């Protein structure tokens, strides 16, 4: 692909980058975000067919260029059962373009963790647009009202959802919580998942409401993890919380504010082989809290990841099982979330866990 803006050349994504990207986004999903392998499969298909995608640093884009955030929302597990037609993301982007009267110059991921860390590159291939080296979460997050746009006080409307059967819904106005609630209601009747697009953001505004360099970070993280499945952690400023066997996994319905049902909750207990300590992980869609022998030792928004000790493959919250030999990893969060103005959106109390954040 030739330079997209002036002399900007960016980073061309090749097939040999995909495995590292897949591993990196899976680690950054913190046990959630959906299976990155599905997005990687779609990306490999595009690249094998001769399509191209370039990842551009923010500095390579003109200040007035417009960036459209895109991703998948809903039950990503359904994605493998109800496959995309290929038109959903183009329809969602076109809807916000029509509604705002602007044209997308590039796309950016709504979250780097899990499937949404790869899908925008697929969208870039399909629409012929570059992908910005950034995202709106820095990790896996369960709710649209937790994205950095909302935490920074920016509007998240108009937003568009496009589902595989062709239905497109535009949310013209509303708060981030309104968008989250309405999107979930739409997904119930739309088959479980939909393509999602937010209003175009001028490049000059992105530094204050996004996480920079997260695509290249995910690729670098993935390369390190593929080479050294657990030893890479200290290289990136993290630590290993435990290495041992999963002794127990319990799951229970989640109850949110005012007694309303929410995402399911659960706990994982790991017996550390070296110290004999018990490490308990509290989880929702992601791993949220680590408690060692009764004391909180790590929490969201830092990234808690569980990997298979033999293979280094991350194990998601929905697939972890008793008897598995695992390593529990603690990785640092994006700097955006350590800002006291933004931290409440993703701290433990944002998940109704009465605990202060414990960060690296």
C-alpha positions as CSV (number, residue, x, y, z in Angstrom):
1,X,0.0,0.0,0.0
2,X,1.4,3.4,-0.8
3,X,1.7,6.2,1.7
4,X,-1.7,7.3,2.8
5,X,-1.0,10.8,4.2
6,X,1.8,12.7,2.6
7,X,5.1,10.9,3.5
8,X,3.6,8.7,6.2
9,X,4.5,5.0,5.6
10,X,3.6,3.4,8.9
11,X,4.1,-0.2,9.8
12,X,2.9,-2.7,7.2
13,X,1.3,-5.8,8.8
14,X,2.5,-9.0,7.3
15,X,1.5,-12.6,7.9
16,X,4.4,-13.2,10.2
17,X,3.1,-10.4,12.5
18,X,-0.3,-12.1,13.0
19,X,0.8,-14.8,15.5
20,X,2.5,-12.2,17.7
21,X,-0.5,-9.9,17.5
22,X,-2.9,-12.7,18.4
23,X,-0.9,-13.7,21.5
24,X,-0.4,-10.0,22.5
25,X,-4.1,-9.1,22.3
26,X,-5.0,-12.3,24.1
27,X,-2.7,-11.4,27.0
28,X,-4.1,-7.8,27.1
29,X,-7.6,-9.1,27.2
30,X,-7.1,-10.0,30.9
31,X,-9.2,-13.1,30.4
32,X,-11.8,-11.4,28.3
33,X,-12.3,-9.6,25.0
34,X,-13.2,-12.7,23.0
35,X,-11.0,-15.2,21.2
36,X,-8.3,-13.3,19.3
37,X,-7.7,-16.3,17.1
38,X,-10.9,-15.7,15.1
39,X,-9.9,-12.2,14.3
40,X,-6.4,-13.5,13.4
41,X,-7.9,-16.0,11.0
42,X,-9.9,-13.3,9.2
43,X,-6.8,-11.1,9.0
44,X,-4.7,-14.0,7.6
45,X,-7.3,-14.6,4.9
46,X,-7.2,-11.0,3.8
47,X,-3.4,-10.9,3.7
48,X,-3.2,-14.2,1.8
49,X,-5.6,-12.7,-0.7
50,X,-3.2,-9.9,-1.4
51,X,-4.9,-7.2,0.7
52,X,-2.9,-4.7,2.6
53,X,-3.1,-2.9,5.9
54,X,-0.8,-0.2,7.4
55,X,-0.7,0.8,11.1
56,X,0.1,4.5,11.5
57,X,1.5,6.4,14.5
58,X,-0.6,9.4,15.6
59,X,2.3,11.6,14.6
60,X,2.1,10.4,11.0
61,X,-1.5,11.6,10.6
62,X,-2.6,15.2,9.9
63,X,-4.2,16.9,12.9
64,X,-7.5,17.3,11.0
65,X,-7.8,13.7,9.9
66,X,-10.8,11.8,11.1
67,X,-10.5,8.5,12.9
68,X,-13.5,6.2,13.4
69,X,-13.4,3.7,16.4
70,X,-14.6,0.3,15.4
71,X,-15.0,-3.1,17.1
72,X,-17.3,-6.0,17.9
73,X,-19.8,-5.7,20.7
74,X,-21.8,-8.5,22.3
75,X,-21.2,-12.2,23.0
76,X,-18.0,-12.7,21.0
77,X,-18.4,-16.5,21.5
78,X,-21.3,-16.3,19.2
79,X,-19.0,-14.8,16.5
80,X,-17.8,-18.3,15.5
81,X,-21.4,-19.6,15.2
82,X,-22.9,-16.6,13.5
83,X,-20.1,-15.6,11.1
84,X,-19.8,-12.1,9.7
85,X,-20.9,-11.5,6.1
86,X,-18.1,-9.1,5.6
87,X,-20.4,-6.1,5.2
88,X,-21.2,-5.3,8.8
89,X,-18.2,-3.0,9.6
90,X,-18.5,-1.1,6.3
91,X,-22.2,-0.5,7.1
92,X,-21.5,0.7,10.6
93,X,-18.8,3.1,9.5
94,X,-20.9,4.4,6.6
95,X,-23.8,5.0,9.0
96,X,-21.7,7.3,11.3
97,X,-20.2,9.0,8.2
98,X,-23.7,9.8,6.9
99,X,-25.0,11.0,10.3
100,X,-22.0,13.2,11.0
101,X,-21.4,14.4,7.4
102,X,-17.7,13.5,7.6
103,X,-15.5,10.8,5.9
104,X,-13.4,8.3,7.8
105,X,-9.7,8.8,7.0
106,X,-8.6,5.9,9.2
107,X,-10.0,3.5,11.9
108,X,-8.9,2.7,15.5
109,X,-9.8,-0.2,17.8
110,X,-12.3,0.4,20.6
111,X,-10.2,-2.0,22.7
112,X,-6.9,-3.7,22.2
113,X,-7.7,-6.7,24.4
114,X,-8.9,-9.9,22.7
115,X,-10.8,-10.0,19.4
116,X,-11.1,-6.3,19.1
117,X,-7.3,-5.9,19.0
118,X,-7.3,-7.6,15.6
119,X,-10.7,-6.8,14.0
120,X,-9.9,-3.2,13.1
121,X,-7.0,-4.5,11.0
122,X,-9.5,-6.6,9.1
123,X,-11.7,-3.6,8.7
124,X,-8.7,-1.6,7.4
125,X,-8.1,-4.3,4.8
126,X,-11.8,-4.3,3.7
127,X,-12.2,-0.5,3.6
128,X,-8.8,0.4,2.3
129,X,-8.1,2.5,5.4
130,X,-5.0,2.7,7.6
131,X,-5.3,1.7,11.3
132,X,-4.2,4.1,14.0
133,X,-1.7,2.7,16.5
134,X,-3.9,3.3,19.5
135,X,-7.2,2.1,21.1
136,X,-9.8,3.2,23.5
137,X,-9.2,0.8,26.4
138,X,-5.6,-0.4,26.6
139,X,-6.9,-3.8,27.7
140,X,-10.1,-5.8,27.7
141,X,-13.2,-4.0,29.1
142,X,-16.8,-5.3,29.4
143,X,-18.8,-2.1,28.9
144,X,-19.0,0.6,26.3
145,X,-19.4,3.2,29.0
146,X,-15.9,2.3,30.3
147,X,-14.1,3.3,27.1
148,X,-11.6,6.1,27.4
149,X,-13.8,8.4,25.4
150,X,-16.4,8.2,28.1
151,X,-13.8,8.4,30.9
152,X,-12.4,11.6,29.3
153,X,-15.9,13.1,29.1
154,X,-16.3,13.0,25.3
155,X,-19.6,12.2,23.5
156,X,-19.9,8.6,22.2
157,X,-22.8,9.4,19.9
158,X,-23.8,9.1,17.2
159,X,-22.9,5.4,17.4
160,X,-23.9,2.7,14.9
161,X,-24.5,-1.0,15.3
162,X,-24.7,-3.3,12.2
163,X,-25.6,-7.0,12.7
164,X,-25.0,-9.9,10.3
165,X,-28.6,-10.0,8.8
166,X,-28.2,-6.4,7.6
167,X,-30.0,-4.4,10.2
168,X,-28.3,-1.1,11.2
169,X,-29.1,0.9,14.3
170,X,-27.9,4.5,14.8
171,X,-28.0,5.9,18.3
172,X,-28.1,9.6,17.6
173,X,-28.0,10.9,21.2
174,X,-27.5,9.7,24.7
175,X,-24.9,9.3,27.4
176,X,-22.3,6.5,27.4
177,X,-24.5,4.5,29.8
178,X,-27.5,5.0,27.5
179,X,-25.4,3.6,24.6
180,X,-24.3,0.6,26.7
181,X,-27.9,-0.2,27.8
182,X,-29.4,0.3,24.3
183,X,-26.7,-1.7,22.6
184,X,-27.2,-4.7,24.9
185,X,-31.0,-4.6,24.3
186,X,-30.4,-4.5,20.5
187,X,-28.0,-7.4,20.7
188,X,-30.6,-9.6,22.4
189,X,-32.7,-9.6,19.2
190,X,-29.8,-9.3,16.7
191,X,-28.2,-12.7,17.3
192,X,-25.7,-11.9,20.0
193,X,-23.1,-9.7,18.3
194,X,-22.8,-6.6,16.0
195,X,-20.2,-4.4,14.4
196,X,-19.9,-1.1,16.2
197,X,-18.7,2.3,15.2
198,X,-18.3,5.5,17.1
199,X,-18.3,9.1,15.7
200,X,-15.1,10.2,13.9
201,X,-12.5,11.8,16.2
202,X,-10.0,14.4,14.9
203,X,-6.5,13.1,15.3
204,X,-5.6,16.2,17.3
205,X,-8.0,15.1,20.0
206,X,-6.9,11.5,20.2
207,X,-3.9,11.9,22.6
208,X,-6.3,13.0,25.4
209,X,-8.9,10.2,25.0
210,X,-7.0,7.1,23.8
211,X,-4.1,4.8,24.6
212,X,-1.2,5.4,22.1
213,X,1.0,2.7,20.5
214,X,-1.1,-0.2,21.7
215,X,-1.1,-2.1,18.4
216,X,2.7,-2.1,18.2
217,X,2.8,-2.9,22.0
218,X,0.6,-5.9,21.5
219,X,2.8,-7.2,18.7
220,X,6.0,-6.7,20.8
221,X,4.3,-8.3,23.8
222,X,3.2,-11.2,21.8
223,X,6.7,-11.8,20.3
224,X,8.2,-11.7,23.8
225,X,5.6,-14.1,25.1
226,X,6.0,-16.6,22.2
227,X,9.8,-16.7,22.9
228,X,9.6,-16.9,26.7
229,X,6.0,-17.8,27.8
230,X,6.4,-16.4,31.4
231,X,9.9,-15.0,31.6
232,X,8.8,-12.0,29.4
233,X,6.7,-10.6,32.2
234,X,9.5,-8.9,34.1
235,X,10.8,-7.5,30.8
236,X,7.6,-5.5,30.4
237,X,7.4,-4.3,34.1
238,X,5.1,-7.0,35.3
239,X,5.4,-10.0,37.7
240,X,4.3,-13.6,38.1
241,X,1.7,-13.8,40.9
242,X,1.6,-17.6,41.1
243,X,2.5,-20.8,39.3
244,X,0.5,-23.8,40.2
245,X,-2.7,-25.8,39.8
246,X,-6.2,-24.5,39.6
247,X,-7.9,-26.1,42.6
248,X,-11.4,-24.6,42.2
249,X,-13.5,-22.6,39.8
250,X,-16.9,-21.3,41.0
251,X,-19.4,-19.3,39.0
252,X,-22.5,-17.4,40.0
253,X,-25.0,-15.0,38.6
254,X,-24.0,-11.4,38.8
255,X,-26.2,-8.8,40.5
256,X,-25.7,-5.2,39.7
257,X,-27.2,-2.0,41.0
258,X,-30.8,-2.1,42.2
259,X,-30.7,-5.9,42.1
260,X,-30.7,-6.0,38.3
261,X,-28.9,-9.0,36.7
262,X,-25.5,-8.2,35.1
263,X,-22.5,-10.2,33.7
264,X,-21.8,-13.5,35.5
265,X,-19.3,-13.5,38.3
266,X,-16.8,-16.2,39.4
267,X,-13.7,-17.1,41.4
268,X,-10.6,-19.1,40.6
269,X,-8.3,-20.6,43.3
270,X,-4.7,-21.4,42.3
271,X,-2.4,-23.3,44.7
272,X,1.1,-21.9,44.2
273,X,3.6,-24.8,43.9
274,X,6.6,-22.7,45.1
275,X,5.1,-20.9,48.2
276,X,2.1,-23.1,48.9
277,X,0.0,-19.9,49.0
278,X,-3.5,-19.8,47.7
279,X,-4.2,-17.1,45.1
280,X,-7.9,-16.3,44.5
281,X,-8.9,-14.5,41.3
282,X,-12.2,-12.7,41.2
283,X,-13.6,-12.5,37.7
284,X,-16.5,-11.1,35.6
285,X,-15.9,-11.0,31.9
286,X,-12.2,-10.4,32.8
287,X,-10.0,-11.2,35.8
288,X,-10.5,-8.3,38.1
289,X,-8.9,-8.9,41.5
290,X,-6.1,-11.2,42.9
291,X,-6.1,-12.1,46.6
292,X,-3.2,-14.0,48.1
293,X,-3.9,-15.7,51.4
294,X,-6.6,-13.1,52.2
295,X,-4.7,-10.0,51.1
296,X,-5.4,-8.1,47.9
297,X,-2.3,-8.2,45.8
298,X,-3.4,-6.9,42.4
299,X,-6.5,-5.4,40.8
300,X,-8.1,-3.8,37.7
301,X,-7.2,-1.7,35.8
302,X,-3.9,-3.6,35.8
303,X,-4.0,-6.6,33.6
304,X,-4.4,-10.0,35.3
305,X,-3.8,-12.9,32.8
306,X,-3.8,-16.6,33.3
307,X,-1.7,-18.7,30.9
308,X,-1.2,-22.5,30.5
309,X,2.2,-23.3,32.1
310,X,3.1,-25.7,29.4
311,X,2.2,-23.7,26.3
312,X,1.9,-20.1,27.5
313,X,-1.5,-19.8,25.8
314,X,-3.8,-17.4,27.7
315,X,-6.8,-19.0,29.3
316,X,-10.0,-16.9,29.2
317,X,-12.4,-16.6,32.2
318,X,-15.0,-18.7,30.4
319,X,-12.6,-21.6,29.7
320,X,-10.6,-21.9,32.9
321,X,-11.1,-25.3,34.6
322,X,-10.0,-27.0,37.8
323,X,-6.9,-29.2,37.5
324,X,-5.1,-27.0,34.9
325,X,-1.5,-26.1,35.5
326,X,-1.3,-22.3,35.1
327,X,0.8,-19.2,35.7
328,X,-1.0,-16.0,36.9
329,X,0.6,-12.9,35.4
330,X,0.3,-9.3,36.5
331,X,0.9,-6.7,33.7
332,X,0.9,-2.9,34.0
333,X,-2.1,-0.9,32.8
334,X,-2.0,1.9,30.3
335,X,-0.9,5.3,31.8
336,X,-4.3,6.8,30.9
337,X,-6.0,4.7,33.7
338,X,-3.6,5.7,36.4
339,X,-4.8,9.3,36.1
340,X,-7.1,10.0,39.1
341,X,-9.7,11.6,36.7
342,X,-10.0,8.3,34.7
343,X,-9.3,5.6,37.3
344,X,-12.8,5.4,38.8
345,X,-14.2,4.1,35.5
346,X,-12.2,0.9,35.7
347,X,-11.3,0.6,39.4
348,X,-12.7,-2.4,41.4
349,X,-15.6,-0.3,42.6
350,X,-16.7,0.2,39.0
351,X,-17.5,-3.6,39.2
352,X,-19.2,-3.3,42.6
353,X,-16.1,-4.7,44.4
354,X,-15.5,-2.7,47.6
355,X,-11.7,-2.4,47.3
356,X,-9.2,0.3,46.4
357,X,-7.0,-0.4,43.3
358,X,-3.8,-2.2,43.8
359,X,-1.5,-1.4,40.9
360,X,2.1,-2.1,39.9
